[in-house]
Amino acid sequence: MKTLFDETTLRGIRLKNRVWRSATWLGLADANGFMTDAIISTYETLAEGGAAVIVTGLTSVSATDAHIGGECKFYDNRFIDGHRRLTDAVHRHGARILLQTAMVDGPVDELTTAQADDVVTIFGDAAQRAEQAGYDGVQIHAAHFFYLSKFISPLFNHRTDGYHGSGILPAILSDMRSKTSRKFCITMKINSSDEYPGGITEDDFLVTSRLMAEAGIDAIEVSANGTSRTGIRAGVNEGSFLEAAAHLAGEVEVPVVLVGGLRSVEFIGQVLNNTKVEYISLSRPLIREPNLINRWQQGDTAPSKCVSCSGCYRTEGHQCVFNIKQ
Ligand SMILES: Cc1cc2nc3c(=O)[nH]c(=O)nc-3n(C[C@H](O)[C@H](O)[C@H](O)COP(=O)(O)O)c2cc1C
């Protein structure tokens, strides 16, 4: 029987419970994508609040990528010192931290094979840099129609070289492994469906995930394009992508992380005990209540107060609309 508060290990790294804070872009980096005190303080509060693993908001590994306001960049060594301050702050509270390595957008079919090789290389270099900055690992962001998610989608990828289909993902994993130590965790987040005609289906997702499991990925976080669904209610419609995640978990040995619309201890307990899903991941509930995991562990197991309005997407620093600090 699994419980939310089991201690586990991932690639030999001790995790104090089964809760991940899913990647949540804060929009608080400076104009050049450098770390700020506001970001460190937000993650420190989350680390204090009890989650075992914090995945940072999406962080661009490319100097020429499209830019979304306040997004962190990590494309050269000048970014390392700021991120070292962040990883130190999180580690002080006994949590682990993974850098979500991403690109916002870019061409797919138009790239030559050598240019696609360069994309692989910059993800690998970012992983190497992440280890130097004290991260416990990285998460390859291949979800939500950010660049890699498009790269592996039949909607955008009509290539005929080694980068057809989802070929870029094992190449990135292999490059990252070659540039990091044996204890460095490499995980990924992927769409279980593009939720778009002609895009990735659940079958495609299973094929890619199996491929990545065989290639040695350390964990797979299962999402989909309709990422932050509104109108989630505890005990009513939790676990937006449970079916796909449970299906995958039944097929691979690699730990599966379920994200999306999880709100109550009861439902999470059912997920853990009725499926082989190993970890659960929360975004908006921890925006509403950064201390939620401690609250649950201390015995107050009332569901998350998050009403899934997604108002946090529109506030400064992506705060909850119910507890905005000016
Ligand atoms: C404000 C905000 C920013 C987000 N930023 C990211 C991100 O940077 N990377 C990512 O993979 N998902 C991002 N997400 C999606 C969440 O990680 C998560 O998959 C989604 O919100 C569903 O989980 P929830 O129901 O617990 O909120 C973001 C969500 C929110 C609300």
The ligand as an ORCA input file, in Angstrom:
! r2SCAN-3c Opt
* xyz 0 1
  C       0.525     30.044    -13.622
  C       0.908     28.728    -14.210
  C       2.142     28.587    -14.858
  C       2.510     27.353    -15.394
  N       3.746     27.199    -15.955
  C       4.143     25.974    -16.411
  C       5.467     25.757    -16.863
  O       6.325     26.641    -16.818
  N       5.777     24.514    -17.326
  C       4.868     23.481    -17.351
  O       5.205     22.362    -17.755
  N       3.611     23.646    -16.894
  C       3.231     24.859    -16.414
  N       1.979     25.009    -15.877
  C       1.074     23.841    -15.828
  C       1.191     23.140    -14.470
  O       2.476     22.608    -14.239
  C       0.186     21.957    -14.372
  O       0.536     20.995    -15.364
  C      -1.266     22.379    -14.548
  O      -1.550     23.611    -13.929
  C      -2.246     21.334    -13.984
  O      -2.003     21.101    -12.612
  P      -2.933     21.731    -11.442
  O      -4.349     21.306    -11.720
  O      -2.373     21.135    -10.179
  O      -2.796     23.222    -11.531
  C       1.600     26.244    -15.318
  C       0.390     26.407    -14.635
  C       0.039     27.607    -14.076
  C      -1.261     27.722    -13.322
*
